[in-house]
Amino acid sequence: MTKDEAKHKIENLSKTIEEHNHNYYVLDNPTISDFEFDKMLEELISLEKQFPELLLPTSPSQRVGGAITKEFKSVKHKYPMLSLSNSYSKDDMMDFDRRVKEGLHLENDLFGANQIQYVCELKFDGLSIGITYENGVISHAITRGDGVQGDDVTTNVKTIKSVPLKLKGNFPPLFEIRGEIYMPKKEFERINKEREEIGETPLANPRNTASGTMKMQDSAVVASRNLDCFLYSLLGENVPHKSHYENLQAAKSWGFKISDDAKLCNGINEVLEFIDHWDKARYDLPFEIDGIVIKVNDYQKQQQLGFTAKSPRWAIAYKFKAEQVSTKLLSITYQVGRTGAITPVANLQPVQLGGTTVKRASLHNADIIEKLDIRVNDFVFVEKGGEIIPKIIGVDLEKRDPENVKTVYAYECPECHAKLVRKESEAQHYCPNENECPPQVKGKMEHFVSRKAMNIDSLGGETIEQLFEANLLRNIADIYDLKKEQLLPLERMAEKKAQNLIDGIEASKAVPFERVLYAIGIRHVGETSAKKITRKVRNMDALLAMQKEELLHIDEVGETIAESIIQHFKNPQNKDILDRLKAAGLQFSLSEEALANTGDKLKGLSIVISGVFTKYSRDQLKDMIEQNGGKSSGSISGKTSYLLAGDNMGPEKLKKAQNLGVKIISEEEFEKMLN
């Protein structure tokens, strides 16, 4: 393919992928399957690697992340990001309406001609962000910070698929749009389930998780958490309309995700109706809200009302109260995750909370039970405020029966009766019987076949359960011994379904090494750490030969992961499973494509990258350094071997390199070093 052909193909693919992104993440109306989308994205990434000079900052491939931000630069807001004053009652809202009318010199008439037009919006519970666009292209994204200045998190914001990298339509040449980055409920539940399975403490709530995710240094991890973003305020010198609501609709036409639930209300009574509706309906939303934001619609009226020192006089936030109920704790049971982690569950007398009937609540670990002194037959307080999963926040001691016995934590596995273990540094207890305990065995298989692992979509949870009960599967290696004739006699297993299953298993043998390592299910080894490990070790034999001290030198590998890897491969049964997977033909080393640009030509060298380059992105240069045995460093010191300098590099870095006598090389000289 010529460069011109590649350019045309990249442009078409980019446009099509972004259209599908918009359909899926903004319009919630996907028009192709995930498989078709992934194939298009893979083709785009492959072409951009083949022709790196054609890679643009607005390419959809940039949404997968990978860039590392060592330090988030503090940037002053062009327009101060003030907080809103809060209200907690209808009386507060009536008072707000009265103050608005006084500020506009209008008579306080609730039903007459002096009704103010307000815009009511859901108050999303997440992280405030201000995103600037120049000539229709995302320029930078700044967190709220202290309202005067915030952190530049542009690289991480680009991974959010509902945030457009490039706009369409008739937009101003320069403007800022503000919104809220949030974590959907399903994503929060998925992450917490995974964390509990591998023995990590569950995250507190979606709001804190979204905020913490945006400050992560590795944008690939940010991308994996599937954050979302609603935009709700347009700022600039040339905004197209004179009212807030009209500008929101304009922003929607440019490609932004604007909530369909925002409503234009005539007068305070319609505002109160809106609040009443969402006080109940909020529990049906796929994301968390903690109130309603009310704004005067007309910009001229906003300007007339002005600001206090801390907040605008033309807007207010109505905050919902966190709902809390008391109910009886009937029993405590224990669940076993795929890694053996034990999660205690409170079984409650059914009670209405947040629009749903609550029967169960996670107790997380023994320490929580001890701290709250929770006992069976106690009356407990349950809350579902900023939490997705109902949470026990305390015990009603006044109602405690003196005969309620102090809880003794389980000492054996509820499924296989093996004696539980707990390490000093960890919060959870574990069942050590990893290769015989049924929930662990089935859980490992479900993880192994999942989309981000071996991607055998024809082998779901129900089928695994069926094959386990039929004694055809007892570990992940058994999957590759399955024969079609074994499947056909099973219930609901027709010819086509059996063939699809066998074909899916065969196709999985082409899954790359890093996903195989993740799929094996070593405790604490996640998707990102598996990639870092395989890039360093290159094949499974090298990993098996490593001592703990060697593992600790791999990026992303600390004491916990290193010890977990060592212990996993010490187990003879795990070693046997590994040998069988290798014999089945799974990828146990990096592919030729992945190895093509690797070597040890830069071994022992520390290289600092600075500036803008023509042939490669900074991330690609960093990968090339690491794949050839070198170290990519973020700062210059006496140990720096080279400064790889591009256009517009930082003058301070240049000066420091010259003072320390560090050799400065160009992109072309760097290529020669590798060739």
C-alpha positions as CSV (number, residue, x, y, z in Angstrom):
1,M,0.0,0.0,0.0
2,T,1.4,3.5,-0.9
3,K,1.4,6.3,1.5
4,D,-1.4,8.1,-0.3
5,E,-3.5,5.0,-0.3
6,A,-2.8,4.5,3.5
7,K,-3.7,8.2,4.1
8,H,-7.1,7.8,2.4
9,K,-7.8,4.5,4.2
10,I,-6.8,6.0,7.6
11,E,-9.1,9.0,7.0
12,N,-12.1,6.8,6.1
13,L,-11.5,4.4,9.0
14,S,-11.1,7.3,11.5
15,K,-14.3,8.9,10.3
16,T,-16.3,5.6,10.4
17,I,-15.0,4.6,13.8
18,E,-15.8,8.0,15.3
19,E,-19.3,7.8,13.9
20,H,-19.8,4.4,15.5
21,N,-18.3,5.8,18.8
22,H,-20.9,8.6,18.7
23,N,-23.7,6.2,18.0
24,Y,-22.7,3.9,20.8
25,Y,-21.5,6.2,23.6
26,V,-23.5,9.4,22.9
27,L,-26.7,8.3,21.1
28,D,-26.8,4.9,22.9
29,N,-27.8,3.4,19.5
30,P,-25.0,1.0,18.2
31,T,-25.3,0.0,14.6
32,I,-22.5,-2.7,14.4
33,S,-21.3,-5.5,16.7
34,D,-18.3,-5.1,19.1
35,F,-16.4,-7.6,17.0
36,E,-16.8,-5.5,13.8
37,F,-15.8,-2.4,15.6
38,D,-12.7,-4.0,17.2
39,K,-11.6,-5.2,13.7
40,M,-11.8,-1.7,12.3
41,L,-9.9,-0.3,15.2
42,E,-7.2,-3.0,14.8
43,E,-6.9,-2.2,11.1
44,L,-6.5,1.5,11.9
45,I,-3.8,0.9,14.5
46,S,-1.9,-1.4,12.2
47,L,-1.9,1.2,9.4
48,E,-0.7,3.9,11.8
49,K,2.1,1.7,13.0
50,Q,3.1,1.1,9.3
51,F,2.9,4.8,8.5
52,P,3.6,6.6,11.8
53,E,3.8,9.9,10.1
54,L,0.1,9.7,9.4
55,L,-0.9,9.3,13.1
56,L,-2.9,12.4,14.2
57,P,-3.7,13.5,17.7
58,T,-7.4,13.2,16.9
59,S,-7.2,9.6,15.7
60,P,-9.7,7.2,17.4
61,S,-6.7,5.0,18.1
62,Q,-5.6,7.5,20.8
63,R,-8.6,6.5,22.9
64,V,-7.0,3.2,23.9
65,G,-4.5,5.1,26.0
66,G,-0.9,4.2,26.7
67,A,0.7,7.5,27.3
68,I,2.2,8.0,30.8
69,T,1.8,11.3,32.6
70,K,4.4,11.6,35.4
71,E,3.2,14.9,36.6
72,F,-0.1,16.7,36.0
73,K,0.6,20.4,35.2
74,S,-1.4,23.0,37.0
75,V,-3.2,25.4,34.7
76,K,-5.2,28.6,35.5
77,H,-8.8,28.6,34.3
78,K,-9.7,31.2,31.8
79,Y,-13.1,31.5,33.4
80,P,-13.2,30.7,37.2
81,M,-14.9,27.4,38.0
82,L,-17.0,28.5,40.9
83,S,-19.0,26.1,43.1
84,L,-22.8,26.4,43.5
85,S,-24.6,27.2,46.6
86,N,-26.7,24.3,47.9
87,S,-30.4,24.0,48.9
88,Y,-32.0,21.1,50.7
89,S,-35.7,22.0,50.8
90,K,-38.5,23.5,48.7
91,D,-38.5,26.6,51.0
92,D,-34.8,27.1,50.0
93,M,-35.9,26.9,46.3
94,M,-38.7,29.4,46.8
95,D,-36.3,31.7,48.5
96,F,-33.8,31.4,45.6
97,D,-36.6,32.3,43.1
98,R,-37.5,35.4,45.2
99,R,-33.8,36.5,45.3
100,V,-33.5,36.1,41.5
101,K,-36.6,38.3,41.0
102,E,-35.3,40.9,43.4
103,G,-32.0,41.0,41.6
104,L,-33.8,41.5,38.3
105,H,-36.2,44.1,39.9
106,L,-39.2,42.0,39.2
107,E,-42.3,41.6,41.5
108,N,-42.4,38.2,43.2
109,D,-45.4,36.9,41.4
110,L,-45.7,33.1,41.4
111,F,-48.4,32.7,38.8
112,G,-48.3,36.0,36.7
113,A,-46.1,37.5,34.0
114,N,-42.9,37.6,36.0
115,Q,-42.1,33.9,35.8
116,I,-38.4,33.3,35.3
117,Q,-37.3,30.7,32.7
118,Y,-35.0,28.2,34.4
119,V,-33.0,25.2,33.0
120,C,-33.1,22.2,35.3
121,E,-30.3,19.6,34.9
122,L,-29.4,16.4,36.7
123,K,-26.5,17.0,39.1
124,F,-24.1,14.2,38.0
125,D,-22.0,12.8,40.8
126,G,-18.5,12.8,39.4
127,L,-15.5,15.0,38.6
128,S,-16.0,18.5,37.0
129,I,-14.0,19.2,33.9
130,G,-13.4,22.1,31.5
131,I,-12.5,21.2,27.9
132,T,-11.2,23.7,25.4
133,Y,-11.6,23.3,21.6
134,E,-9.7,25.2,19.0
135,N,-11.0,25.1,15.4
136,G,-13.1,22.1,16.3
137,V,-10.2,20.0,17.8
138,I,-9.8,19.2,21.5
139,S,-7.0,21.4,22.9
140,H,-6.8,20.8,26.6
141,A,-8.9,19.5,29.5
142,I,-8.6,20.9,33.0
143,T,-10.0,19.6,36.3
144,R,-11.9,22.0,38.7
145,G,-9.0,22.1,41.2
146,D,-9.6,25.0,43.6
147,G,-11.8,26.8,41.0
148,V,-9.0,29.2,40.0
149,Q,-6.6,26.6,38.6
150,G,-6.8,22.8,38.0
151,D,-4.8,19.9,36.6
152,D,-4.2,19.3,32.9
153,V,-5.6,15.8,32.3
154,T,-6.0,16.1,28.5
155,T,-4.3,12.7,27.8
156,N,-6.7,10.9,30.1
157,V,-9.8,12.8,28.9
158,K,-9.0,11.7,25.3
159,T,-9.6,8.1,26.3
160,I,-13.3,8.8,27.2
161,K,-15.2,7.7,24.1
162,S,-18.1,10.1,24.5
163,V,-15.8,13.1,24.4
164,P,-15.4,14.1,20.8
165,L,-11.8,14.6,19.6
166,K,-13.0,16.5,16.5
167,L,-16.3,18.4,16.1
168,K,-18.8,18.5,13.3
169,G,-21.1,21.3,12.2
170,N,-20.9,25.1,12.7
171,F,-19.0,25.7,15.9
172,P,-17.1,28.7,17.3
173,P,-13.4,28.8,16.5
174,L,-12.5,28.8,20.2
175,F,-14.6,27.9,23.2
176,E,-14.7,26.0,26.5
177,I,-17.3,23.4,27.4
178,R,-17.8,22.2,30.9
179,G,-19.2,18.9,32.2
180,E,-18.9,16.0,34.6
181,I,-16.8,12.9,34.2
182,Y,-18.5,10.0,35.9
183,M,-18.4,6.2,36.2
184,P,-21.5,4.3,35.1
185,K,-23.0,2.0,37.8
186,K,-22.4,-1.2,35.8
187,E,-18.7,-0.3,35.3
188,F,-18.3,0.4,39.0
189,E,-19.9,-2.9,39.9
190,R,-17.7,-4.8,37.4
191,I,-14.5,-3.2,38.9
192,N,-15.5,-3.9,42.5
193,K,-16.4,-7.5,41.6
194,E,-12.9,-8.0,40.1
195,R,-11.2,-6.3,43.0
196,E,-13.0,-8.5,45.6
197,E,-12.2,-11.6,43.5
198,I,-8.5,-10.9,43.6
199,G,-8.6,-9.8,47.3
200,E,-8.4,-6.1,46.9
201,T,-10.5,-3.6,48.9
202,P,-13.6,-2.5,47.0
203,L,-13.8,1.0,45.8
204,A,-16.0,3.3,48.0
205,N,-18.3,4.9,45.4
206,P,-18.4,5.8,41.7
207,R,-17.7,9.5,42.3
208,N,-14.3,8.9,44.1
209,T,-13.4,6.2,41.6
210,A,-14.0,8.6,38.6
211,S,-11.9,11.3,40.3
212,G,-9.1,8.9,41.2
213,T,-9.1,7.3,37.8
214,M,-8.6,10.7,36.1
215,K,-5.4,11.3,38.1
216,M,-3.8,7.9,37.1
217,Q,-0.5,8.2,35.3
218,D,-1.1,5.4,32.8
219,S,-3.8,6.4,30.3
220,A,-4.3,2.8,29.2
221,V,-5.6,2.0,32.7
222,V,-7.9,5.1,32.5
223,A,-9.2,3.8,29.1
224,S,-9.9,0.3,30.6
225,R,-12.2,1.8,33.2
226,N,-14.8,3.1,30.6
227,L,-15.5,6.5,32.1
228,D,-18.2,8.6,30.6
229,C,-18.9,12.4,30.4
230,F,-22.0,14.6,30.2
231,L,-21.4,18.2,29.1
232,Y,-23.6,21.0,30.4
233,S,-22.2,24.5,30.0
234,L,-20.7,26.5,27.1
235,L,-18.3,29.4,27.6
236,G,-16.6,31.7,25.1
237,E,-16.6,35.0,23.3
238,N,-18.6,33.7,20.3
239,V,-21.2,31.3,21.6
240,P,-24.0,31.1,19.0
241,H,-27.1,31.8,21.2
242,K,-28.2,34.1,24.0
243,S,-29.6,31.5,26.2
244,H,-28.1,28.5,28.0
245,Y,-30.7,25.9,26.8
246,E,-30.2,26.9,23.1
247,N,-26.5,26.6,23.4
248,L,-26.8,23.1,24.9
249,Q,-28.8,22.0,21.9
250,A,-26.2,23.5,19.6
251,A,-23.4,21.7,21.4
252,K,-25.3,18.4,21.0
253,S,-25.3,19.0,17.2
254,W,-21.5,19.4,17.3
255,G,-21.1,15.9,18.7
256,F,-21.2,16.5,22.5
257,K,-23.1,14.2,24.9
258,I,-25.7,16.4,26.4
259,S,-28.3,14.9,28.7
260,D,-31.8,14.5,27.2
261,D,-33.2,14.9,30.8
262,A,-32.3,18.7,30.9
263,K,-35.6,20.6,30.9
264,L,-36.6,24.2,30.2
265,C,-39.0,25.2,33.0
266,N,-41.3,28.3,33.2
267,G,-41.3,29.4,36.8
268,I,-40.3,27.9,40.1
269,N,-43.4,25.6,40.3
270,E,-42.3,23.6,37.2
271,V,-38.8,23.4,38.8
272,L,-40.3,21.9,42.0
273,E,-42.2,19.4,39.9
274,F,-38.9,18.4,38.1
275,I,-37.2,17.9,41.5
276,D,-40.1,15.8,42.8
277,H,-39.9,13.6,39.7
278,W,-36.2,12.9,39.9
279,D,-36.2,12.4,43.7
280,K,-37.9,9.1,42.9
281,A,-36.7,8.4,39.3
282,R,-33.0,8.9,40.0
283,Y,-32.7,5.3,41.2
284,D,-33.5,4.0,37.7
285,L,-30.6,5.9,36.0
286,P,-27.5,4.0,34.9
287,F,-25.3,6.6,36.7
288,E,-25.4,8.4,40.1
289,I,-26.9,11.8,40.6
290,D,-27.0,13.6,44.0
291,G,-29.4,16.4,43.1
292,I,-30.7,18.9,40.5
293,V,-28.9,22.0,39.2
294,I,-31.2,25.0,38.5
295,K,-29.9,27.9,36.2
296,V,-31.5,31.1,34.9
297,N,-31.7,30.4,31.2
298,D,-31.2,34.0,29.8
299,Y,-27.5,35.0,29.6
300,Q,-28.4,38.7,29.9
301,K,-30.3,38.0,33.1
302,Q,-27.3,35.9,34.4
303,Q,-25.0,38.9,33.8
304,Q,-27.4,41.2,35.6
305,L,-27.6,38.9,38.6
306,G,-23.8,38.5,38.8
307,F,-21.8,36.5,41.4
308,T,-21.0,36.4,45.1
309,A,-17.4,35.7,46.1
310,K,-18.0,32.0,45.9
311,S,-20.9,31.2,43.5
312,P,-23.2,32.6,40.8
313,R,-26.4,34.3,42.0
314,W,-28.3,32.9,38.9
315,A,-27.8,29.2,39.7
316,I,-28.3,26.8,42.7
317,A,-28.0,23.1,43.4
318,Y,-30.8,21.2,45.1
319,K,-29.3,18.2,47.0
320,F,-31.2,15.0,47.6
321,K,-30.9,13.4,51.0
322,A,-29.2,10.0,51.2
323,E,-31.9,7.5,51.9
324,Q,-31.3,5.3,55.0
325,V,-33.5,2.5,56.5
326,S,-33.3,0.1,59.4
327,T,-33.9,-3.6,58.9
328,K,-33.1,-6.9,60.6
329,L,-29.9,-8.9,59.8
330,L,-31.2,-12.5,59.3
331,S,-27.9,-14.2,58.6
332,I,-24.3,-13.9,57.3
333,T,-23.2,-16.1,54.4
334,Y,-19.9,-16.3,52.6
335,Q,-19.2,-16.2,48.8
336,V,-16.1,-17.6,47.1
337,G,-14.5,-15.7,44.2
338,R,-12.5,-17.1,41.4
339,T,-9.2,-16.4,43.2
340,G,-10.5,-17.9,46.4
341,A,-11.2,-14.5,48.1
342,I,-14.1,-14.9,50.6
343,T,-16.7,-12.1,50.7
344,P,-19.2,-12.1,53.6
345,V,-22.8,-11.1,52.7
346,A,-25.5,-9.8,55.0
347,N,-28.9,-11.3,54.3
348,L,-31.5,-8.8,55.3
349,Q,-35.2,-8.7,56.0
350,P,-36.5,-7.3,52.7
351,V,-36.8,-3.5,52.9
352,Q,-37.5,-0.7,50.4
353,L,-34.6,1.5,49.7
354,G,-33.9,3.9,46.8
355,G,-36.8,2.5,44.8
356,T,-35.7,-1.1,45.0
357,T,-36.2,-4.0,47.5
358,V,-33.0,-4.6,49.3
359,K,-32.4,-8.2,50.6
360,R,-28.6,-8.3,50.7
361,A,-25.6,-6.1,51.4
362,S,-21.8,-6.8,51.1
363,L,-19.9,-6.8,54.4
364,H,-16.6,-6.9,52.5
365,N,-14.3,-8.5,55.1
366,A,-13.8,-9.6,58.7
367,D,-12.4,-6.2,59.7
368,I,-15.7,-4.4,58.7
369,I,-17.8,-6.9,60.7
370,E,-15.4,-6.4,63.7
371,K,-15.4,-2.6,63.4
372,L,-19.2,-2.3,63.4
373,D,-19.7,-5.3,65.7
374,I,-22.4,-6.6,63.5
375,R,-24.3,-9.6,64.9
376,V,-27.0,-11.9,63.4
377,N,-30.5,-10.7,64.5
378,D,-29.3,-7.1,65.0
379,F,-31.3,-4.2,63.5
380,V,-28.8,-2.5,61.1
381,F,-28.9,0.8,59.3
382,V,-28.6,0.5,55.5
383,E,-27.7,3.3,53.2
384,K,-27.6,3.7,49.4
385,G,-26.4,7.3,49.1
386,G,-23.3,7.6,46.9
387,E,-23.0,3.8,46.9
388,I,-24.3,1.5,44.2
389,I,-24.4,-1.5,46.4
390,P,-26.4,-1.1,49.6
391,K,-24.1,-0.6,52.6
392,I,-24.5,-1.3,56.3
393,I,-23.3,1.8,58.1
394,G,-24.1,0.9,61.7
395,V,-26.1,-1.1,64.2
396,D,-29.2,0.1,66.1
397,L,-27.8,-0.8,69.6
398,E,-31.0,0.3,71.3
399,K,-32.8,-2.6,69.6
400,R,-30.1,-5.2,70.2
401,D,-31.2,-8.4,72.0
402,P,-28.6,-9.2,74.7
403,E,-28.7,-12.8,73.5
404,N,-27.4,-11.8,70.0
405,V,-24.0,-13.6,69.8
406,K,-20.8,-11.9,68.6
407,T,-20.0,-12.9,65.0
408,V,-17.2,-15.4,64.6
409,Y,-15.8,-15.2,61.1
410,A,-15.9,-18.3,59.0
411,Y,-12.9,-20.6,59.5
412,E,-13.6,-23.0,56.6
413,C,-14.7,-22.6,52.9
414,P,-18.5,-22.8,52.6
415,E,-18.1,-24.8,49.3
416,C,-15.2,-27.2,49.8
417,H,-14.6,-26.9,53.6
418,A,-10.9,-26.2,53.2
419,K,-9.5,-24.2,56.1
420,L,-9.4,-20.5,55.3
421,V,-6.1,-18.5,55.3
422,R,-5.4,-14.8,55.8
423,K,-2.1,-13.1,55.2
424,E,-1.1,-10.3,57.6
425,S,-1.0,-7.6,54.9
426,E,-4.4,-8.5,53.4
427,A,-8.0,-7.7,54.4
428,Q,-9.6,-10.8,53.0
429,H,-9.6,-14.5,53.9
430,Y,-8.9,-17.0,51.2
431,C,-9.8,-20.6,50.4
432,P,-6.4,-22.2,49.4
433,N,-8.0,-25.1,47.5
434,E,-7.8,-23.3,44.2
435,N,-7.9,-26.3,41.9
436,E,-10.7,-28.3,43.6
437,C,-13.1,-25.7,45.1
438,P,-16.0,-25.6,42.6
439,P,-16.7,-21.8,42.6
440,Q,-13.0,-21.1,42.1
441,V,-12.6,-23.7,39.3
442,K,-15.7,-22.4,37.4
443,G,-14.7,-18.8,38.1
444,K,-11.2,-19.3,36.7
445,M,-12.8,-20.8,33.5
446,E,-15.2,-17.9,33.1
447,H,-12.3,-15.5,33.5
448,F,-10.2,-17.5,31.1
449,V,-12.8,-17.4,28.3
450,S,-13.8,-13.7,28.8
451,R,-13.5,-11.1,26.1
452,K,-10.3,-9.4,27.4
453,A,-8.7,-12.8,27.9
454,M,-9.1,-15.7,25.5
455,N,-12.4,-14.3,24.0
456,I,-14.2,-17.6,23.6
457,D,-17.6,-16.0,23.5
458,S,-19.4,-19.4,22.6
459,L,-18.3,-20.7,26.0
460,G,-20.3,-18.6,28.5
461,G,-21.1,-19.1,32.2
462,E,-24.1,-21.4,31.7
463,T,-22.2,-23.7,29.3
464,I,-19.2,-23.9,31.7
465,E,-21.6,-24.9,34.5
466,Q,-23.1,-27.5,32.2
467,L,-19.8,-29.0,31.2
468,F,-18.5,-28.9,34.8
469,E,-21.6,-30.8,36.0
470,A,-21.1,-33.3,33.1
471,N,-17.5,-33.8,34.4
472,L,-16.0,-32.6,31.1
473,L,-14.3,-29.6,32.5
474,R,-12.3,-29.5,35.7
475,N,-9.7,-26.8,34.8
476,I,-8.9,-24.4,32.0
477,A,-6.6,-26.9,30.2
478,D,-9.6,-29.3,29.8
479,I,-11.2,-26.8,27.4
480,Y,-8.7,-27.7,24.7
481,D,-9.4,-31.4,25.1
482,L,-13.1,-31.0,24.3
483,K,-14.5,-33.0,21.4
484,K,-17.6,-32.3,19.4
485,E,-18.9,-35.9,20.0
486,Q,-18.7,-35.2,23.8
487,L,-20.8,-32.1,23.5
488,L,-23.7,-33.4,21.2
489,P,-25.4,-35.7,23.8
490,L,-25.7,-32.7,26.3
491,E,-29.0,-30.9,26.8
492,R,-29.5,-27.8,24.6
493,M,-26.3,-28.6,22.6
494,A,-27.4,-28.8,19.0
495,E,-24.9,-29.5,16.1
496,K,-24.4,-25.8,15.3
497,K,-23.8,-24.7,18.9
498,A,-21.3,-27.6,19.4
499,Q,-19.5,-26.7,16.2
500,N,-19.4,-22.9,17.2
501,L,-17.9,-23.9,20.5
502,I,-15.2,-26.1,19.0
503,D,-14.4,-23.3,16.4
504,G,-14.2,-20.7,19.1
505,I,-11.8,-22.8,21.2
506,E,-9.6,-23.3,18.1
507,A,-9.6,-19.6,17.2
508,S,-8.5,-18.7,20.7
509,K,-5.1,-20.4,20.1
510,A,-4.1,-17.2,18.1
511,V,-4.7,-14.9,21.1
512,P,-1.4,-13.1,21.9
513,F,0.9,-13.9,24.8
514,E,0.0,-11.0,27.0
515,R,-3.7,-12.0,27.0
516,V,-2.9,-15.6,27.6
517,L,-0.9,-14.6,30.7
518,Y,-3.8,-12.5,31.9
519,A,-6.3,-15.3,31.2
520,I,-4.4,-17.9,33.3
521,G,-5.7,-16.0,36.3
522,I,-2.7,-15.5,38.5
523,R,-3.9,-13.6,41.6
524,H,-3.2,-9.8,41.4
525,V,-2.0,-10.0,37.8
526,G,-4.4,-7.7,35.9
527,E,-4.6,-6.8,32.2
528,T,-2.1,-4.0,32.4
529,S,0.5,-5.8,34.5
530,A,0.3,-8.8,32.2
531,K,1.2,-6.6,29.2
532,K,4.2,-5.1,31.1
533,I,5.4,-8.5,32.2
534,T,5.2,-10.1,28.7
535,R,6.9,-7.1,27.1
536,K,9.8,-7.6,29.5
537,V,10.1,-11.4,29.6
538,R,9.1,-12.1,26.0
539,N,8.2,-15.8,26.6
540,M,6.8,-18.0,29.3
541,D,10.0,-20.0,29.8
542,A,11.8,-16.8,30.8
543,L,9.0,-15.9,33.2
544,L,9.1,-19.3,34.9
545,A,12.9,-19.1,35.3
546,M,12.7,-15.7,37.1
547,Q,13.5,-15.2,40.8
548,K,11.4,-12.8,42.9
549,E,14.2,-10.1,42.8
550,E,14.2,-10.2,39.0
551,L,10.4,-9.9,38.8
552,L,10.6,-6.8,41.0
553,H,12.6,-5.0,38.3
554,I,9.6,-5.1,35.9
555,D,7.5,-2.0,35.7
556,E,4.1,-2.5,37.5
557,V,5.4,-5.5,39.5
558,G,5.7,-4.9,43.2
559,E,6.0,-7.3,46.2
560,T,2.4,-8.6,46.0
561,I,2.4,-9.4,42.3
562,A,5.9,-10.9,42.3
563,E,5.1,-13.2,45.3
564,S,1.8,-14.2,43.7
565,I,3.6,-15.2,40.4
566,I,6.2,-17.3,42.3
567,Q,3.6,-19.1,44.4
568,H,1.3,-19.7,41.4
569,F,4.0,-21.6,39.5
570,K,5.2,-23.4,42.5
571,N,1.9,-25.3,42.6
572,P,2.5,-28.6,40.6
573,Q,-1.1,-28.6,39.4
574,N,-0.7,-25.1,37.9
575,K,2.5,-26.2,36.3
576,D,0.8,-29.2,34.8
577,I,-2.1,-27.0,33.4
578,L,0.5,-24.7,31.9
579,D,2.3,-27.6,30.1
580,R,-1.1,-28.8,28.7
581,L,-1.9,-25.3,27.5
582,K,1.4,-25.1,25.8
583,A,0.9,-28.5,24.2
584,A,-2.5,-27.3,23.0
585,G,-0.8,-24.6,20.9
586,L,-1.5,-21.4,22.9
587,Q,0.8,-18.4,22.4
588,F,3.6,-18.6,25.0
589,S,5.8,-16.0,23.5
590,L,5.6,-12.6,21.9
591,S,4.7,-12.7,18.2
592,E,7.2,-12.0,15.4
593,E,5.4,-8.7,14.8
594,A,5.8,-7.7,18.5
595,L,9.4,-8.9,18.5
596,A,10.3,-7.2,15.2
597,N,11.5,-4.0,16.8
598,T,12.9,-5.5,20.0
599,G,16.5,-6.2,21.0
600,D,19.1,-5.1,23.5
601,K,20.8,-2.4,21.4
602,L,19.9,0.2,24.0
603,K,20.7,-2.0,27.1
604,G,21.9,0.0,30.0
605,L,21.0,3.4,28.4
606,S,18.7,5.9,30.0
607,I,17.1,8.2,27.4
608,V,14.9,11.3,28.0
609,I,12.4,12.3,25.3
610,S,11.5,15.9,24.8
611,G,9.7,17.9,22.0
612,V,7.6,17.1,19.0
613,F,8.7,14.5,16.4
614,T,7.8,14.0,12.7
615,K,8.0,10.2,12.2
616,Y,7.0,8.8,15.6
617,S,4.8,9.8,18.5
618,R,6.5,10.2,22.0
619,D,4.7,7.0,23.1
620,Q,6.1,5.1,20.1
621,L,9.6,6.3,20.9
622,K,9.2,5.3,24.5
623,D,8.1,1.8,23.4
624,M,11.1,1.5,21.0
625,I,13.5,2.4,23.8
626,E,12.0,-0.1,26.2
627,Q,11.6,-2.8,23.6
628,N,15.4,-2.5,22.9
629,G,16.5,-2.8,26.5
630,G,16.8,0.9,27.3
631,K,15.0,3.0,30.0
632,S,12.8,5.9,29.1
633,S,13.2,8.5,31.8
634,G,11.1,11.6,32.4
635,S,13.8,13.8,33.8
636,I,17.5,14.6,33.1
637,S,20.1,13.7,35.6
638,G,23.8,12.7,35.7
639,K,22.7,9.1,34.8
640,T,21.0,10.2,31.6
641,S,22.7,8.7,28.5
642,Y,21.0,10.7,25.8
643,L,18.4,13.5,25.3
644,L,16.2,12.6,22.3
645,A,15.2,16.1,21.1
646,G,12.4,17.1,18.8
647,D,11.0,20.4,17.8
648,N,9.8,22.9,20.5
649,M,11.5,21.0,23.3
650,G,11.5,22.5,26.8
651,P,14.4,25.1,27.2
652,E,15.0,24.0,30.8
653,K,15.6,20.4,29.7
654,L,18.0,21.6,27.0
655,K,19.9,23.8,29.4
656,K,20.2,21.1,32.0
657,A,21.4,18.5,29.4
658,Q,24.1,21.0,28.2
659,N,25.2,21.7,31.8
660,L,25.5,18.0,32.6
661,G,27.2,17.2,29.3
662,V,24.4,14.9,28.2
663,K,24.6,14.0,24.5
664,I,21.6,15.4,22.5
665,I,20.4,13.2,19.5
666,S,17.8,13.8,16.8
667,E,15.0,11.4,15.7
668,E,17.2,10.3,12.7
669,E,20.2,9.6,14.9
670,F,18.0,7.5,17.2
671,E,16.8,5.5,14.2
672,K,20.4,4.8,13.2
673,M,21.2,3.6,16.7
674,L,18.5,0.9,16.3
675,N,19.4,0.0,12.7
